[in-house]
């Protein structure tokens, strides 16, 4: 009996030992096993710096700290102007020449730098260097919309991971972006002047600024925040031009504005290049941080390699970004790309969270999911900034037509190719922009895709992210239409 019991005990011990050995072998295989390094050459930066004296960015970087665009910078206005009135003034919604003079005078140096930069033949940002990236202690959101994972080890060599959503120095140039945006607001003030009591608009200056913001937005190594700033500048520039369209009597300028906004302004394909490149840079940051913080303890190193697999994460990121790029090329309102990994819901219970963490590459899956969520939120919102550019292009073509004929055309097809190369296509739905000849209005179908009713044209103009429309001609033109 004792021998039998001993055999049972030995058998059980052997089974347990074999089970532990099998688990360790399986864990080791899962830990060290990673996908082959993917071909990510399309996302790699080849940097050939241009001479500093020819680079507009070198000049623009001198703007930092020199732009005075806050109400607090003007003591004489404090207490007399509210923050809302100040912002409306900066946007060009409110023309007040008494306010404009001190602002323009105070920013003469910054305006001169902008003018100098516009004359430079090249626009080139320095590339992102993930290996130089350090998490910031700031609590502000990431200036370039990129979230990075901070991987670290404690004193005992145990690996942990956290998400750092603060701005990363090497991944953006927030001060340049902020000051470039501010000086563009101030530059727009100089386009509206008075002569004999009449407002005179500087159309040539406005067109030159539109062309430069395009160069800025598609510059080599441009970061996402700088692209979005350039897009915001183009939208604001063209909106201010539309507000002065009734006073535009030069047909050639109207045609130039229409051609630029329809054919040369920033478009989703430009956004795609910047968005995908910078999203992929997030993974590179995590990989570099992981390489620097890999534990020296062999067992902890295995654990680290289990929870984060750089090559697998890179490959899945490339697959996801490729699918998103194709979706953007289709001009869809939404990306409609399946998520790259199961979502880590904050409402999961302890067991569900533990089960998520026990699967290989937990950190990689977390990074993929965050990138997926960020892009999915950002893309539809950005479309609202592209829509006004095409609508405004059509408005200028209609203005040029009216200056020739004294009336508006029966349909937009009459504009091409004399006044615009092709009829602008609405960013929403891909059909020609909406046109109501009777009321002299052109507008976007909007994200709800409302066609043919003019409903969006009746909404308040301030909802410009979802609704974009503009009036053509003057009251006189409407009277001529009816005759």
Secondary structure per residue as TSV (DSSP state, phi and psi in degrees):
chain	resnum	aa	ss	phi	psi
A	1	X	-	360.0	-42.5
A	2	X	H	-64.9	-37.8
A	3	X	H	-66.3	-39.8
A	4	X	H	-62.6	-44.9
A	5	X	H	-62.0	-39.1
A	6	X	H	-64.3	-42.0
A	7	X	H	-61.9	-39.7
A	8	X	H	-64.0	-43.4
A	9	X	H	-64.1	-43.3
A	10	X	H	-63.8	-41.1
A	11	X	H	-62.1	-46.7
A	12	X	H	-61.4	-42.1
A	13	X	H	-63.2	-40.9
A	14	X	H	-64.5	-42.4
A	15	X	H	-61.3	-44.5
A	16	X	H	-62.7	-43.6
A	17	X	H	-63.1	-42.8
A	18	X	H	-64.4	-38.7
A	19	X	H	-63.6	-43.7
A	20	X	H	-64.1	-42.4
A	21	X	H	-63.3	-42.9
A	22	X	H	-63.1	-41.6
A	23	X	H	-62.1	-44.4
A	24	X	H	-64.9	-39.2
A	25	X	H	-65.6	-44.0
A	26	X	H	-63.5	-43.0
A	27	X	H	-62.3	-42.2
A	28	X	H	-62.2	-44.4
A	29	X	H	-63.3	-44.3
A	30	X	H	-65.5	-34.5
A	31	X	H	-71.9	-45.9
A	32	X	H	-84.0	-19.1
A	33	X	-	-75.1	123.5
A	34	X	-	-140.1	157.5
A	35	X	-	-67.7	157.3
A	36	X	-	-61.4	153.0
A	37	X	-	-60.7	125.3
A	38	X	-	-76.8	162.9
A	39	X	-	-85.1	100.3
A	40	X	-	-113.1	29.5
A	41	X	G	-60.6	-29.2
A	42	X	G	-65.9	-20.4
A	43	X	G	-102.7	-1.0
A	44	X	S	-83.8	143.5
A	45	X	-	-95.3	126.0
A	46	X	-	-103.3	110.5
A	47	X	-	-107.3	114.5
A	48	X	-	-118.4	92.9
A	49	X	-	-60.3	136.5
A	50	X	-	-84.7	161.2
A	51	X	-	-57.2	132.8
A	52	X	G	-54.4	-34.8
A	53	X	G	-69.5	-14.3
A	54	X	G	-103.6	-4.0
A	55	X	B	-97.0	119.5
A	56	X	H	-63.6	-31.8
A	57	X	H	-64.4	-37.1
A	58	X	H	-59.1	-40.2
A	59	X	H	-70.6	-43.4
A	60	X	H	-65.0	-30.7
A	61	X	G	-63.4	-18.7
A	62	X	G	-73.8	-11.5
A	63	X	G	-69.1	-28.5
A	64	X	T	-55.8	122.5
A	65	X	T	86.1	-6.1
A	66	X	T	-102.5	-16.7
A	67	X	-	-83.0	127.4
A	68	X	-	-107.9	95.3
A	69	X	-	-125.0	8.6
A	70	X	S	-102.9	147.9
A	71	X	G	-59.2	-32.2
A	72	X	G	-65.0	-18.7
A	73	X	G	-74.7	-9.1
A	74	X	-	-126.9	89.7
A	75	X	G	-59.9	-33.1
A	76	X	G	-66.7	-17.6
A	77	X	G	-100.8	-15.4
A	78	X	B	-61.8	130.7
A	79	X	T	92.3	-18.6
A	80	X	T	-107.2	-21.9
A	81	X	B	-124.4	130.1
A	82	X	-	-81.4	164.3
A	83	X	H	-61.3	-37.1
A	84	X	H	-66.2	-42.1
A	85	X	H	-66.3	-36.6
A	86	X	H	-64.7	-45.3
A	87	X	H	-65.9	-39.1
A	88	X	H	-63.9	-37.3
A	89	X	H	-65.3	-44.5
A	90	X	H	-65.1	-34.5
A	91	X	H	-76.1	-10.3
A	92	X	T	88.0	4.6
A	93	X	S	-71.4	-27.4
A	94	X	S	-122.8	120.2
A	95	X	-	-93.9	117.3
A	96	X	-	-141.0	99.2
A	97	X	H	-68.8	-25.1
A	98	X	H	-67.7	-35.1
A	99	X	H	-77.4	-33.3
A	100	X	H	-67.2	-40.3
A	101	X	H	-57.8	-53.3
A	102	X	H	-64.1	-31.5
A	103	X	H	-68.4	-45.6
A	104	X	H	-65.0	-42.7
A	105	X	H	-62.2	-42.9
A	106	X	H	-67.8	-19.8
A	107	X	T	-113.0	25.1
A	108	X	H	-59.3	-43.1
A	109	X	H	-64.7	-43.5
A	110	X	H	-66.4	-39.7
A	111	X	H	-65.5	-36.3
A	112	X	H	-65.6	-37.7
A	113	X	H	-65.9	-41.0
A	114	X	H	-62.1	-44.2
A	115	X	H	-62.0	-41.5
A	116	X	H	-64.3	-42.7
A	117	X	H	-63.3	-36.8
A	118	X	H	-64.2	-21.3
A	119	X	T	-88.1	-10.5
A	120	X	-	-71.5	142.8
A	121	X	S	-75.7	-20.7
A	122	X	B	-129.0	154.9
A	123	X	-	-133.1	111.4
A	124	X	B	-141.9	123.7
A	125	X	-	-87.9	156.2
A	126	X	-	-72.1	147.4
A	127	X	-	-73.2	164.0
A	128	X	-	-79.5	134.7
A	129	X	-	-119.5	101.4
A	130	X	G	-62.5	-32.9
A	131	X	G	-68.2	-17.7
A	132	X	G	-95.0	0.4
A	133	X	-	-77.8	132.4
A	134	X	-	-127.3	136.5
A	135	X	-	-62.0	142.3
A	136	X	-	-88.0	154.3
A	137	X	S	-85.2	-2.9
A	138	X	-	-71.5	150.3
A	139	X	-	-93.9	3.0
A	140	X	S	-71.9	154.4
A	141	X	-	-67.1	161.4
A	142	X	-	-62.7	125.8
A	143	X	T	-65.8	-23.3
A	144	X	T	-109.4	16.4
A	145	X	S	67.6	13.8
A	146	X	-	-104.0	134.5
A	147	X	-	-104.5	135.3
A	148	X	E	-116.4	149.8
A	149	X	E	-95.6	132.1
A	150	X	E	-103.1	113.6
A	151	X	E	-102.2	134.5
A	152	X	E	-152.7	167.1
A	153	X	E	-123.3	148.4
A	154	X	-	-90.9	-172.5
A	155	X	T	-63.3	-28.3
A	156	X	T	-85.9	1.2
A	157	X	-	84.9	7.1
A	158	X	-	-79.2	139.9
A	159	X	E	-90.7	136.7
A	160	X	E	-139.5	166.6
A	161	X	E	-137.8	145.1
A	162	X	E	-141.8	161.7
A	163	X	E	-103.8	124.4
A	164	X	E	-107.3	110.3
A	165	X	-	-100.0	18.2
A	166	X	S	-83.6	166.4
A	167	X	-	-68.4	138.5
A	168	X	-	-106.8	127.8
A	169	X	G	-56.7	-44.8
A	170	X	G	-80.8	-8.4
A	171	X	G	-102.0	-1.2
A	172	X	-	-161.3	166.8
A	173	X	-	-126.7	72.6
A	174	X	H	-63.2	-34.3
A	175	X	H	-68.6	-41.2
A	176	X	H	-64.0	-45.0
A	177	X	H	-60.8	-44.4
A	178	X	H	-63.6	-46.0
A	179	X	H	-73.3	-32.4
A	180	X	H	-64.9	-41.3
A	181	X	H	-63.9	-42.1
A	182	X	H	-67.4	-43.5
A	183	X	H	-69.3	-27.0
A	184	X	H	-67.4	-36.5
A	185	X	H	-61.3	-43.4
A	186	X	H	-70.2	-37.6
A	187	X	H	-60.7	-35.7
A	188	X	H	-62.9	-28.2
A	189	X	H	-62.3	-36.1
A	190	X	T	-72.8	-9.7
A	191	X	T	-78.0	-20.5
A	192	X	E	-109.6	112.1
A	193	X	E	-129.1	168.7
A	194	X	E	-116.0	145.2
A	195	X	E	-146.5	119.5
A	196	X	T	56.3	38.4
A	197	X	T	78.7	4.0
A	198	X	E	-113.6	139.8
A	199	X	E	-76.1	125.7
A	200	X	E	-109.7	125.4
A	201	X	E	-100.2	133.4
A	202	X	-	-86.8	84.4
A	203	X	H	-65.3	-38.8
A	204	X	H	-63.7	-40.3
A	205	X	H	-64.4	-40.0
A	206	X	H	-63.8	-44.4
A	207	X	H	-64.7	-39.2
A	208	X	H	-64.0	-37.8
A	209	X	H	-68.7	-40.2
A	210	X	H	-58.1	-43.7
A	211	X	H	-66.2	-37.1
A	212	X	H	-72.6	-38.8
A	213	X	H	-64.7	-29.4
A	214	X	H	-64.9	-46.5
A	215	X	H	-60.8	-39.3
A	216	X	H	-65.0	-42.2
A	217	X	H	-71.7	-24.7
A	218	X	T	-110.9	15.5
A	219	X	-	-61.2	154.0
A	220	X	B	-60.0	131.8
A	221	X	T	66.4	20.0
A	222	X	-	-62.8	136.7
A	223	X	-	-84.6	164.2
A	224	X	H	-62.5	-40.3
A	225	X	H	-63.5	-38.4
A	226	X	H	-70.2	-34.9
A	227	X	H	-62.9	-46.7
A	228	X	H	-64.3	-34.3
A	229	X	H	-64.8	-44.4
A	230	X	H	-60.8	-41.4
A	231	X	H	-64.8	-42.6
A	232	X	H	-63.0	-38.7
A	233	X	H	-64.3	-44.1
A	234	X	H	-63.1	-41.1
A	235	X	H	-64.6	-44.6
A	236	X	H	-67.4	-40.4
A	237	X	H	-59.3	-49.6
A	238	X	H	-68.8	-32.8
A	239	X	H	-64.9	-41.4
A	240	X	H	-65.7	-37.5
A	241	X	H	-62.9	-40.0
A	242	X	H	-64.0	-36.8
A	243	X	H	-64.7	-20.3
A	244	X	T	-107.3	10.5
A	245	X	G	-66.0	-27.1
A	246	X	G	-67.3	-22.5
A	247	X	G	-94.9	1.9
A	248	X	-	-82.1	115.3
A	249	X	-	-112.5	1.7
A	250	X	-	-99.6	109.0
A	251	X	H	-61.7	-38.7
A	252	X	H	-66.1	-37.7
A	253	X	H	-65.6	-40.7
A	254	X	H	-60.6	-42.1
A	255	X	H	-67.3	-39.2
A	256	X	H	-62.5	-44.1
A	257	X	H	-63.5	-42.1
A	258	X	H	-63.1	-44.5
A	259	X	H	-63.6	-43.0
A	260	X	I	-66.1	-49.0
A	261	X	I	-65.4	-29.9
A	262	X	I	-86.0	-35.9
A	263	X	I	-110.6	-26.2
A	264	X	I	-119.6	-14.6
A	265	X	S	-65.3	163.5
A	266	X	-	-56.8	143.2
A	267	X	-	-138.8	169.2
A	268	X	H	-55.8	-31.1
A	269	X	H	-64.0	-34.0
A	270	X	H	-69.1	-41.6
A	271	X	H	-61.4	-40.5
A	272	X	H	-59.5	-47.4
A	273	X	H	-58.9	-45.4
A	274	X	H	-69.8	-44.2
A	275	X	H	-63.0	-47.3
A	276	X	H	-70.1	-39.6
A	277	X	H	-63.3	-43.4
A	278	X	H	-75.8	-31.0
A	279	X	H	-64.2	-40.0
A	280	X	H	-67.4	-30.2
A	281	X	H	-61.9	-26.7
A	282	X	H	-59.9	-43.3
A	283	X	H	-64.9	-40.3
A	284	X	H	-61.3	-37.8
A	285	X	H	-61.9	-47.1
A	286	X	H	-62.0	-40.1
A	287	X	H	-63.8	-45.2
A	288	X	H	-65.1	-41.2
A	289	X	H	-64.5	-37.2
A	290	X	H	-64.3	-40.6
A	291	X	H	-62.9	-35.4
A	292	X	H	-76.9	-26.4
A	293	X	H	-112.6	13.5
A	294	X	-	-60.3	126.7
A	295	X	-	-61.2	148.6
A	296	X	S	-80.8	-27.0
A	297	X	S	-63.6	121.4
A	298	X	H	-56.7	-42.3
A	299	X	H	-66.8	-42.5
A	300	X	H	-68.2	-31.3
A	301	X	H	-63.7	-38.7
A	302	X	H	-63.9	-41.7
A	303	X	H	-60.7	-41.2
A	304	X	H	-61.6	-43.7
A	305	X	H	-71.0	-18.2
A	306	X	H	-78.9	-41.7
A	307	X	H	-85.1	-14.1
A	308	X	-	-144.5	116.5
A	309	X	-	-114.7	103.2
A	310	X	H	-62.4	-44.4
A	311	X	H	-68.1	-41.4
A	312	X	H	-62.1	-42.0
A	313	X	H	-64.7	-43.4
A	314	X	H	-58.7	-46.6
A	315	X	H	-64.3	-43.5
A	316	X	H	-68.2	-33.5
A	317	X	H	-65.5	-44.1
A	318	X	H	-61.0	-42.7
A	319	X	H	-62.3	-43.1
A	320	X	H	-66.4	-45.1
A	321	X	H	-67.1	-34.7
A	322	X	H	-63.0	-43.3
A	323	X	H	-65.0	-39.1
A	324	X	H	-68.4	-38.4
A	325	X	H	-60.9	-42.2
A	326	X	H	-65.7	-35.9
A	327	X	H	-66.5	-39.6
A	328	X	H	-64.9	-39.3
A	329	X	H	-62.9	-26.6
A	330	X	T	-79.3	-3.3
A	331	X	T	59.6	34.8
A	332	X	-	-76.9	156.8
A	333	X	S	-74.8	-28.4
A	334	X	S	-128.2	157.5
A	335	X	-	-75.5	-34.8
A	336	X	-	51.1	44.6
A	337	X	-	-106.8	130.0
A	338	X	-	-61.6	147.2
A	339	X	-	-61.9	145.0
A	340	X	S	-77.5	-14.2
A	341	X	S	-156.5	155.3
A	342	X	-	-58.1	138.9
A	343	X	-	-73.3	138.3
A	344	X	-	-91.5	98.1
A	345	X	-	-79.5	134.0
A	346	X	T	-65.6	-19.8
A	347	X	T	-88.2	4.4
A	348	X	-	-64.1	146.4
A	349	X	-	-79.7	178.4
A	350	X	H	-60.8	-42.5
A	351	X	H	-65.7	-41.7
A	352	X	H	-66.0	-38.8
A	353	X	H	-66.5	-39.0
A	354	X	H	-65.2	-41.2
A	355	X	H	-63.5	-37.5
A	356	X	H	-63.2	-44.4
A	357	X	H	-69.8	-25.8
A	358	X	H	-78.8	-12.6
A	359	X	S	-81.9	146.0
A	360	X	S	-58.1	149.0
A	361	X	-	61.4	45.6
A	362	X	H	-61.6	-41.4
A	363	X	H	-68.4	-41.5
A	364	X	H	-60.4	-42.3
A	365	X	H	-65.5	-35.6
A	366	X	H	-65.2	-43.2
A	367	X	H	-61.8	-44.6
A	368	X	H	-61.4	-43.3
A	369	X	H	-65.6	-40.8
A	370	X	H	-65.8	-41.4
A	371	X	H	-63.0	-43.4
A	372	X	H	-59.1	-46.2
A	373	X	H	-65.3	-42.6
A	374	X	H	-61.5	-47.1
A	375	X	H	-67.6	-40.4
A	376	X	H	-63.2	-33.8
A	377	X	H	-76.4	-38.0
A	378	X	H	-73.6	-39.4
A	379	X	H	-60.7	-52.0
A	380	X	H	-62.0	-36.2
A	381	X	H	-65.3	-37.3
A	382	X	H	-70.1	-29.2
A	383	X	H	-58.4	-32.5
A	384	X	H	-65.0	-18.2
A	385	X	H	-89.6	-24.9
A	386	X	H	-79.3	-34.3
A	387	X	H	-56.4	-45.0
A	388	X	H	-62.9	-28.1
A	389	X	H	-63.3	-42.8
A	390	X	H	-74.0	-37.0
A	391	X	H	-64.7	-42.7
A	392	X	H	-66.7	-32.3
A	393	X	H	-59.7	-44.4
A	394	X	H	-65.2	-36.6
A	395	X	H	-62.9	-42.5
A	396	X	H	-69.0	-35.9
A	397	X	H	-64.7	-39.8
A	398	X	H	-65.1	-37.6
A	399	X	H	-64.1	-42.5
A	400	X	H	-61.3	-40.9
A	401	X	H	-62.2	-45.1
A	402	X	H	-64.5	-36.3
A	403	X	H	-64.3	-28.4
A	404	X	H	-82.6	-40.4
A	405	X	H	-111.1	-12.0
A	406	X	S	71.9	14.3
A	407	X	S	-154.2	168.3
A	408	X	-	-93.2	151.0
A	409	X	-	-70.2	158.2
A	410	X	S	-69.0	-32.4
A	411	X	S	-145.4	162.6
A	412	X	G	-68.1	-20.5
A	413	X	G	-61.4	-23.9
A	414	X	G	-72.3	-11.6
A	415	X	G	-78.2	-31.2
A	416	X	T	-96.0	140.5
A	417	X	T	-99.4	7.9
A	418	X	T	-67.4	-42.6
A	419	X	T	-106.1	-18.8
A	420	X	S	-159.1	144.7
A	421	X	S	-59.2	-49.8
A	422	X	S	-138.9	154.9
A	423	X	-	-65.1	126.7
A	424	X	-	-58.2	137.8
A	425	X	B	-95.8	134.4
A	426	X	-	-64.7	135.0
A	427	X	T	-62.6	-26.0
A	428	X	T	-95.4	106.6
A	429	X	T	94.4	-19.1
A	430	X	S	78.0	6.8
A	431	X	S	-92.4	165.7
A	432	X	B	-55.6	148.5
A	433	X	-	-60.5	155.9
A	434	X	E	-78.2	143.9
A	435	X	E	-141.1	127.5
A	436	X	E	-119.8	99.6
A	437	X	T	-64.9	-39.4
A	438	X	T	-59.1	-41.1
A	439	X	T	-97.8	-1.4
A	440	X	T	63.4	49.5
A	441	X	E	-136.2	143.8
A	442	X	E	-127.8	139.6
A	443	X	E	-156.4	168.3
A	444	X	-	-92.0	148.2
A	445	X	-	-66.9	-21.4
A	446	X	T	76.9	172.8
A	447	X	T	-63.8	-20.2
A	448	X	T	-86.6	-3.0
A	449	X	T	54.3	57.3
A	450	X	-	-91.4	113.0
A	451	X	-	-108.7	139.5
A	452	X	S	75.2	-1.0
A	453	X	S	-106.3	-17.5
A	454	X	-	73.9	12.5
A	455	X	G	-58.0	-41.0
A	456	X	G	-67.3	-28.4
A	457	X	G	-70.6	-17.0
A	458	X	G	-91.6	-8.2
A	459	X	S	-79.7	159.2
A	460	X	-	-59.7	142.6
A	461	X	T	-66.0	-27.6
A	462	X	T	-66.5	-13.6
A	463	X	-	-86.8	57.9
A	464	X	T	-73.8	-20.6
A	465	X	T	-69.8	-28.9
A	466	X	T	-107.8	-21.8
A	467	X	-	-130.3	128.8
A	468	X	-	-134.9	118.3
A	469	X	E	-150.5	164.9
A	470	X	E	-155.3	148.7
A	471	X	E	-85.2	144.4
A	472	X	-	-113.5	145.0
A	473	X	S	71.4	-155.6
A	474	X	-	-135.5	178.0
A	475	X	H	-60.5	-34.4
A	476	X	H	-61.4	-38.3
A	477	X	H	-65.5	-35.5
A	478	X	H	-68.6	-37.2
A	479	X	H	-65.2	-37.7
A	480	X	H	-67.9	-32.9
A	481	X	H	-63.6	-37.1
A	482	X	H	-76.9	-20.7
A	483	X	-	-75.4	360.0
